[in-house]
Amino acid sequence: MAGQAWVMDLGTPLRLGGTHYLTAVSVGRDPDDETVWDCPVCGGHGYADEWHLVASVRDTATSRTATYRYCDDACLRGWLRTAV
């Protein structure tokens, strides 16, 4: 995450299902990244220069990590409720 960010790496990754694990949650801004993005939960919009939440998800089958940006904590919590 570029710019200002606070990252919390999970000591024990949270299994989301299959080979996917939540490994970290970040809070910050991405002033050097995309300007506008869609929230994967509500379809609302987020803006890189505003504070937002980012979940890092690792796929142990492919060793790839994906990041998902959420517009607020309610959307992240909703996503976690459906994922676990």
C-alpha positions in Angstrom: 0.0 0.0 0.0 1.6 3.3 -1.1 1.4 6.4 1.0 0.2 6.3 4.6 -0.9 3.0 5.9 -1.2 1.0 9.1 -0.9 -2.8 8.6 -1.9 -5.6 10.9 -0.4 -8.9 9.9 -2.4 -11.8 11.4 -0.3 -14.1 13.6 -2.5 -17.0 12.6 -4.1 -16.4 9.1 -7.9 -16.7 9.1 -9.1 -19.5 6.8 -11.7 -18.1 4.4 -12.5 -21.4 2.6 -10.6 -23.7 0.3 -7.0 -22.6 0.0 -7.7 -18.9 0.8 -6.5 -17.2 4.0 -6.8 -13.7 5.3 -3.3 -12.8 6.2 -3.4 -9.0 6.9 -5.7 -6.0 7.2 -4.5 -2.5 6.3 -5.9 0.9 7.0 -4.6 3.8 4.9 -4.7 5.9 1.8 -3.3 5.2 -1.7 -2.5 8.6 -3.1 -0.3 7.1 -5.8 -2.8 4.4 -6.8 -6.1 4.3 -8.7 -8.3 7.3 -8.1 -11.7 5.5 -7.7 -12.5 1.8 -7.1 -15.6 -0.3 -6.4 -16.2 -1.8 -3.0 -16.5 -5.6 -3.5 -19.3 -5.9 -0.9 -21.7 -3.0 -1.5 -20.7 -1.8 -5.0 -20.1 1.6 -3.6 -17.1 3.7 -4.5 -13.9 4.3 -2.6 -11.3 7.0 -3.3 -7.6 6.4 -3.0 -6.9 9.6 -1.2 -9.5 8.8 1.6 -8.9 6.3 4.4 -10.1 2.8 3.7 -9.6 -0.8 4.7 -7.7 -3.4 2.6 -7.7 -7.2 3.2 -4.8 -9.3 2.0 -5.8 -12.8 1.0 -3.3 -15.5 0.2 -4.1 -18.5 -1.9 -1.9 -21.4 -0.7 -2.5 -23.4 -3.9 -0.9 -20.7 -6.1 1.1 -18.8 -3.6 -0.5 -15.6 -4.8 -1.8 -12.7 -2.6 -4.7 -10.6 -3.6 -5.8 -7.3 -2.1 -9.4 -6.3 -1.7 -10.4 -2.7 -0.8 -13.5 -1.9 1.2 -15.3 1.4 1.6 -15.7 1.1 5.3 -15.5 -1.3 8.3 -19.2 -2.4 7.9 -18.4 -3.7 4.4 -15.3 -5.6 5.5 -17.2 -7.1 8.4 -20.0 -8.2 6.1 -17.5 -9.8 3.7 -15.8 -11.7 6.6 -19.2 -12.9 7.9 -20.0 -14.4 4.5 -16.5 -15.7 3.9 -16.0 -17.7 7.1 
